[in-house]
Amino acid sequence: MKIAKIAVFLMITPLIFAQGERTFKVSITNLTKSQIFSPPLVVSHNDDIQVFALGQPAPAALATLAEDGDTSALSADLLSNENVLMTATAGGPVMPGTTVTVEITAGGEDRLISVLGMLVTTNDAFFAVRGLKIPAAGNLYKAGPGQETYALALAYDAGTENNNEDCGFIPGPPCGNPGVRDTADAEGYVYIHPGIQGIGDVGPNYDWRNPVALIRIEAM
């Protein structure tokens, strides 16, 4: 009898974990006055991976996102990692004061969500939340519609480009020069971004004070 019970348990357990994976709606609200966000990248993953680490060099794929708002390289790198379940990129940029939503699958062991996007009128600034727990994490198959978690996202500097604030190296308006980098005197590590300093072509209107985005994760 005990053997039979164990067999039934082993059959049911994978089903429970499968039920644990479900769709979530991730909403990203731009809280800045004038900075546009590149289409944000949303990642579902477990706790054995982090997209970046403060005080450490930025991965090359993250630099591509932070400098030009291109999520393709980072998405591909993450999907090649067994600790990542899924990535999804928003269909367009996020204007100041507006919200974009992205749907993603998460659950089971992959109960964490990270979100990243570029502040496009900068050299290499990006916003991020790392490892935000989904609603009802650990008992996900009982999570109902409307349950949500949220976090405020800070702006970070990838440390891969000089913050010269020169339009010749900035992809977003009023500049419009993607794919051009000034790596001289780049810091070499990820840190909290100090904002626009007014040393180049980008005026104080594009400055911000952290946090820069509101991230909401809602069970569907």
TAJO-V67366 format. One record per residue. N is the residue number from 1. RES is the residue in one small letter. SS is DSSP state (2 for helix, 1 for strand, 0 for the rest). Layout:
((N;RES;SS) (N;RES;SS))
This chain:
((1;m;0) (2;k;2) (3;i;2) (4;a;2) (5;k;2) (6;i;2) (7;a;2) (8;v;2) (9;f;2) (10;l;2) (11;m;2) (12;i;2) (13;t;2) (14;p;2) (15;l;2) (16;i;2) (17;f;2) (18;a;2) (19;q;2) (20;g;2) (21;e;0) (22;r;1) (23;t;1) (24;f;1) (25;k;1) (26;v;1) (27;s;1) (28;i;1) (29;t;1) (30;n;1) (31;l;0) (32;t;0) (33;k;0) (34;s;0) (35;q;0) (36;i;0) (37;f;1) (38;s;0) (39;p;0) (40;p;0) (41;l;1) (42;v;1) (43;v;1) (44;s;1) (45;h;1) (46;n;0) (47;d;0) (48;d;0) (49;i;0) (50;q;0) (51;v;0) (52;f;0) (53;a;0) (54;l;0) (55;g;0) (56;q;0) (57;p;0) (58;a;0) (59;p;0) (60;a;2) (61;a;2) (62;l;2) (63;a;2) (64;t;2) (65;l;2) (66;a;2) (67;e;2) (68;d;2) (69;g;0) (70;d;0) (71;t;0) (72;s;2) (73;a;2) (74;l;2) (75;s;2) (76;a;2) (77;d;2) (78;l;2) (79;l;2) (80;s;0) (81;n;0) (82;e;0) (83;n;0) (84;v;1) (85;l;1) (86;m;1) (87;t;1) (88;a;1) (89;t;1) (90;a;0) (91;g;0) (92;g;0) (93;p;0) (94;v;1) (95;m;0) (96;p;0) (97;g;0) (98;t;0) (99;t;1) (100;v;1) (101;t;1) (102;v;1) (103;e;1) (104;i;1) (105;t;1) (106;a;1) (107;g;1) (108;g;0) (109;e;0) (110;d;1) (111;r;0) (112;l;1) (113;i;1) (114;s;1) (115;v;1) (116;l;1) (117;g;1) (118;m;1) (119;l;1) (120;v;0) (121;t;0) (122;t;0) (123;n;0) (124;d;0) (125;a;1) (126;f;1) (127;f;1) (128;a;1) (129;v;1) (130;r;1) (131;g;1) (132;l;1) (133;k;1) (134;i;0) (135;p;0) (136;a;0) (137;a;0) (138;g;0) (139;n;0) (140;l;2) (141;y;2) (142;k;2) (143;a;0) (144;g;0) (145;p;0) (146;g;0) (147;q;0) (148;e;1) (149;t;1) (150;y;1) (151;a;1) (152;l;1) (153;a;1) (154;l;1) (155;a;1) (156;y;1) (157;d;1) (158;a;0) (159;g;0) (160;t;0) (161;e;0) (162;n;0) (163;n;0) (164;n;0) (165;e;0) (166;d;0) (167;c;2) (168;g;2) (169;f;2) (170;i;0) (171;p;0) (172;g;0) (173;p;0) (174;p;0) (175;c;0) (176;g;0) (177;n;0) (178;p;0) (179;g;0) (180;v;0) (181;r;0) (182;d;0) (183;t;0) (184;a;0) (185;d;0) (186;a;0) (187;e;0) (188;g;0) (189;y;0) (190;v;0) (191;y;1) (192;i;1) (193;h;0) (194;p;0) (195;g;0) (196;i;0) (197;q;0) (198;g;0) (199;i;0) (200;g;0) (201;d;0) (202;v;0) (203;g;0) (204;p;2) (205;n;2) (206;y;2) (207;d;0) (208;w;0) (209;r;0) (210;n;0) (211;p;0) (212;v;0) (213;a;1) (214;l;1) (215;i;1) (216;r;1) (217;i;1) (218;e;1) (219;a;1) (220;m;0))
